Amino acid sequence: MTTTPTPKDAPDTTKKISILSDPRVIAFLLFLLSGVIYLLCSKREFNWYNNYSYLADALLHGHIDVPNIPDYLESVAFRGHTYMHFAPGGAWISLPFVALFGIEGFNCAYLTLFLGAVDSALAYLALEQLKLGKSIRSRIVLTLMLTIGTVHFYCSSLGGSWQLGHISTMFFLLLSWNFLFSVKSADTPKGYLRIFLCGLFFGLAVCCRLSALLGAVFILYYIYTIYRFDIKAYLSFCCGAAIFGSLYMLYNFVRFGTIMDEGYSLTYLKDYHREVYNQLQNAPLSEQRRLFKAYKKECGGPLQLKFVSYNLYSILMMAPTFSHDFPYLIPELTGVAITFTSPMLYLAVTARQKKGIVIALWISAIATAIPFMMNYGNGMGQFGMRYSLDFTPYLWLLMCLGLGKTKLRWWMIAGFIFCFASNLWGALYWKFYY
């Protein structure tokens, strides 16, 4: 004779449900999913475009110049020394790996891939803390829009120095945001510590790409919404940011005699005014600092208004080309506009709620886009527009604010699928053809 199971005898599904709905579990699964996708789309070979490894090795040997950097890697010379001209953050996070495996044993592509996969977890946790997304499924889709539906996908799967700089910036920015969003009330005992950690990781993001500095507007306004005019909160953020920021300025001062990063100005002279750059190198070492200032005044710097029109065209209209031969659709080396890679980001304009936050996000998005818009190059040697990753996090968050409270509709799903497919095409094209 069978009996109906009593509640005591019935299987307990509570634990399973709670585990599957735990944001940390979902974040970890997104990390695994993104990592596998990036790995499958990567070349899985050593990436020789490893500028950061040479600076990391130099730092391990007690100096900041990179005399042994190969000619095919970007570098600048000043006052008798050769320097890597990128911001140093990518080298700092490469230090332990270069120390363990050496320059030729450490593949920066795998570090980029790993950080890109972690970005998926961090982006999901950020949405969870902000309660954006009508359901778990919505938050998952919105998360993957950032990490697989933008050129973040291509950068994570390719993994050279250019890409490591962008992905590490995104990693530290998202980490900074997670500490920021975890502060729910000014009365939280650990609030100041979390704001300090927000500043610490934001400082690291800036040390990976200097343009990230302009995104501080959003963070400072968010702090204002919680703490208003509590000076301790702002000091906590600034003290955290100053730790790595001061190291960056010291690094610049030792190289160039100023806290400003002149590496990009030297690169501009080297690329656009090679004869002037060569004259600088041939001048007496004691005169080079004075001559460099004069040449900058004469030739201008890497950021000029005359480059805006081309960069606007690049970000909005630069299309792939068609071919009669397979694979028919060709992403040119000069890049592809976000109109064709990530059009869903345009839905940032739908953000209406939390007007102060929306305005702060738009200010940060526009401010971080300005260096790209005025830059003498659009990124080159790329799929999509890699410089767009400077302002993509802000457009993405605006898009999430616009869509986060609505149910996923067919046209949203279609738009996200298009973005995923477009960036998958870009990553695979680079894998097999470039």
Secondary structure as the mmCIF struct_conf table of DSSP 4:
data_model
#
loop_
_struct_conf.conf_type_id
_struct_conf.id
_struct_conf.beg_label_comp_id
_struct_conf.beg_label_asym_id
_struct_conf.beg_label_seq_id
_struct_conf.end_label_comp_id
_struct_conf.end_label_asym_id
_struct_conf.end_label_seq_id
HELX_LH_PP_P HELX_LH_PP_P1 THR A 4 THR A 6
TURN_TY1_P TURN_TY1_P1 PRO A 7 ASP A 9
BEND BEND1 ALA A 10 ALA A 10
HELX_RH_AL_P HELX_RH_AL_P1 THR A 14 LEU A 20
TURN_TY1_P TURN_TY1_P2 SER A 21 SER A 21
HELX_RH_AL_P HELX_RH_AL_P2 PRO A 23 CYS A 41
BEND BEND2 SER A 42 SER A 42
BEND BEND3 GLU A 45 GLU A 45
BEND BEND4 TRP A 48 TRP A 48
HELX_RH_AL_P HELX_RH_AL_P3 ASN A 51 LEU A 60
TURN_TY1_P TURN_TY1_P3 HIS A 61 GLY A 62
BEND BEND5 ILE A 64 ILE A 64
TURN_TY1_P TURN_TY1_P4 PRO A 67 ASN A 68
TURN_TY1_P TURN_TY1_P5 ASP A 71 TYR A 72
BEND BEND6 LEU A 73 LEU A 73
STRN STRN1 VAL A 76 PHE A 78
TURN_TY1_P TURN_TY1_P6 ARG A 79 GLY A 80
STRN STRN2 HIS A 81 TYR A 83
BEND BEND7 PHE A 86 PHE A 86
TURN_TY1_P TURN_TY1_P7 PRO A 88 PRO A 88
HELX_RH_AL_P HELX_RH_AL_P4 GLY A 89 PHE A 101
TURN_TY1_P TURN_TY1_P8 ILE A 103 GLY A 105
HELX_RH_AL_P HELX_RH_AL_P5 CYS A 108 LEU A 130
TURN_TY1_P TURN_TY1_P9 LYS A 131 LYS A 131
BEND BEND8 GLY A 133 SER A 135
HELX_RH_AL_P HELX_RH_AL_P6 ILE A 136 THR A 147
TURN_TY1_P TURN_TY1_P10 ILE A 148 ILE A 148
BEND BEND9 GLY A 149 THR A 150
TURN_TY1_P TURN_TY1_P11 VAL A 151 VAL A 151
HELX_RH_AL_P HELX_RH_AL_P7 HIS A 152 LEU A 158
HELX_RH_AL_P HELX_RH_AL_P8 SER A 161 PHE A 181
TURN_TY1_P TURN_TY1_P12 SER A 182 SER A 182
TURN_TY1_P TURN_TY1_P13 ALA A 186 ASP A 187
TURN_TY1_P TURN_TY1_P14 PRO A 189 LYS A 190
HELX_RH_AL_P HELX_RH_AL_P9 GLY A 191 CYS A 208
HELX_RH_3T_P HELX_RH_3T_P1 LEU A 210 GLY A 215
HELX_RH_AL_P HELX_RH_AL_P10 ALA A 216 TYR A 227
TURN_TY1_P TURN_TY1_P15 ARG A 228 PHE A 229
HELX_RH_AL_P HELX_RH_AL_P11 ILE A 231 PHE A 256
BEND BEND10 GLY A 257 MET A 260
HELX_RH_AL_P HELX_RH_AL_P12 GLY A 263 TYR A 272
HELX_RH_AL_P HELX_RH_AL_P13 ARG A 274 ASN A 282
BEND BEND11 ALA A 283 ALA A 283
HELX_RH_AL_P HELX_RH_AL_P14 LEU A 285 CYS A 299
BEND BEND12 PRO A 302 PRO A 302
STRN STRN3 LEU A 303 LEU A 303
HELX_RH_3T_P HELX_RH_3T_P2 LEU A 305 PHE A 307
HELX_RH_AL_P HELX_RH_AL_P15 VAL A 308 LEU A 316
TURN_TY1_P TURN_TY1_P16 MET A 317 MET A 317
STRN STRN4 THR A 321 PHE A 322
BEND BEND13 HIS A 324 ASP A 325
TURN_TY1_P TURN_TY1_P17 PHE A 326 PRO A 327
STRN STRN5 LEU A 329 ILE A 330
TURN_TY1_P TURN_TY1_P18 LEU A 333 THR A 334
HELX_RH_AL_P HELX_RH_AL_P16 ILE A 338 THR A 341
HELX_RH_3T_P HELX_RH_3T_P3 PRO A 343 THR A 350
BEND BEND14 GLN A 353 LYS A 354
HELX_RH_AL_P HELX_RH_AL_P17 LYS A 355 MET A 374
STRN STRN6 ASN A 375 ASN A 375
BEND BEND15 TYR A 376 TYR A 376
BEND BEND16 GLY A 381 GLY A 384
HELX_RH_3T_P HELX_RH_3T_P4 ARG A 386 ASP A 390
TURN_TY1_P TURN_TY1_P19 PHE A 391 PHE A 391
HELX_RH_AL_P HELX_RH_AL_P18 THR A 392 LEU A 403
TURN_TY1_P TURN_TY1_P20 GLY A 404 LYS A 405
BEND BEND17 THR A 406 THR A 406
HELX_RH_AL_P HELX_RH_AL_P19 TRP A 410 PHE A 432
TURN_TY1_P TURN_TY1_P21 TYR A 433 TYR A 433
#
